[in-house]
Amino acid sequence: MSEVLDYLIVGGGVVGCNIARELSRFDLKTVLCEKECDVAMGTSGRNSGVAHAGFYMIPKTLKAELNVRGHQMLPALCEEIGAQYNVIGKLVVAEKDDEIPYLLKLKRQGEINGTQGLRLIDADEVSKIEPNIRALKALYSPTSAILDPFQLTIGLAENALINGARIELNTEVLEIKHHEDYFTVETNKGSYKTRNIINSAGLYADKISALAGVEGYRIYPCRGEYHVLDKGVGHLLNTLVYPVPPKDSGGLGVHLTPTVDGNIMLGPSADYINEPCDLANTPDVMNQLLDEARLMLPALKRKDFIRSFAGNRPKLIPTSSNETVDYVIKEEYEGFINLVGIESPGLTAAPAIAERVIGLIKKRDELIEKKSFNPKRDKPVRFSRLTDEQKARLIAAEPAYGQIVCRCETVTKKEVLDALHNPLGAKSINSIKIRSRASMGRCQGGFCWPKIVQLIEDELKPELKDIRLCGAGSNMFIGKTKDLRRIK
């Protein structure tokens, strides 16, 4: 409590972690508080993982400006922090004549916004790009890309950490008191004094805003449900494929999304819910996703599904419609910078949002750059992607690379140990999962979870009851049916 911070960031999503990294460039005391057990546990880790090229956004809006600017910044940023970024292109497909005007509208919007290379193509060219896709015409965006939102957010957080910022996990902001020239921020883990607060709390941004004395904002959670397909059918799709969305759908329609790891995702849906923490998958929506996806890709089969999940968008409008509300990024009063309603394309826009926040700060504060700032973070090892020669060299240098923990994803013991001993200090099963991909394959942990639990026990020596899937209340075990240590 005696230390006075320069900046306290609320929220460890991709935007908050990007801001933390940018602030770590300067001679500042910065702390990021995240209420969950790890970064990217909210909207930032539960989305399509798409770098949008900018043609969906209405021209002359802040969303459009930051979308296009973020899309320009992402390739270099991902290279610096070791996050994969694949440019694969996107098709927005029309199956009927009356859907073609929508494609033309998107093309005009994109050209105004500065999106590069947009073309309207016919069925023959669609089939050359995507042999398995049915379409009458399509808008082709060659610069659209995919990335791993977990690796992006983790990379930003770790790079901020090595450059002097602090990342406090499991730390929930409970109260904010505004004094004459500083704030007192009460959390479940103690108090902080800070000259400035940056609210990047996503689904909870309205609550943090109210705690800081700024009323009038309300977040409406909108749930999007997804299916994940096995890598074995990844060959069915080469690019991102989006439909012309139904009118008043409140989203972009159920789309087909390849991932950087070789899976395909179907979704999301768009359903308003009451609680931002409601991440349920519902049978009716899951069936609807499959039916709509099959209209574009008939080869889809239910047996290829390995997982379903959901993520919630922090909307500023209360109903499903095509009405748009712009991002709120402003200094409400001196020392309190507010980010509210940062939904899609928030993942793409994140570096541009951080840039804008730094611009707001520079209008009133002189920021002194640190000569020691290191923008680089080493890319995590993905053993499964290496050549046989590269694998052999790694095993010779470190035998733990020769022990497979996760068969589905070919994740080694060394990769799991590296994930377990991550710089942020995140220790849950899910924290290991999002760093190493262990348990992300077809069996979804059925084979590797016991091995991972054993590694946690061996390395950290926790009580068995304290091993968690994610945060508080997600304890994996309540005890043992047998004490194996007594068996001779």
Buried (B, 14 or more C-beta within 10 A) or exposed (E): EEEEBBBBBBBBBBBBBBBBBBBBBBEBBBBBBBBBBBBBBBBBBBBBBBBBBBBBBEBEBBBBBBBBBBBBBBBEBBBBBBBBBBEBBBBBBBBEEEBBEBBEEBBEBBEBBBBBEBEBBEBEBBBEBBEBBBBBBBBBBBBBBBBBBBBBBBBBBBBBBBBBBBBBBBBBBEEBBBEEEBBBBBBEEEEBBBBBBBBBBBBBBBBBBBBBEBEEBBBBBBBBBBBBBBBEBBEBBBBBBBBBBBEEBBBBBBBBBBBBBBBBBBBBBBBBBEEBEEBEBBEEBBEBBBEBBBEBBEEBEEEBBBBBBBBBBBBBBEEBEEEEEBBBBBBBEEBBBBBBBBBBBBBBBBBBBBBBBBEBBEEEBEBEEBEEBEBEBEBBBBBBEBEEEEBEEBBEEBEBBBEBBBBBBBBBBBBBBBBBEBEBBBBBBBBBBBBBBBBBBBBBBEBBBEBBBEBBEEEEEEEBEEBBBBBEEEEBEEEEEEEEEEEE
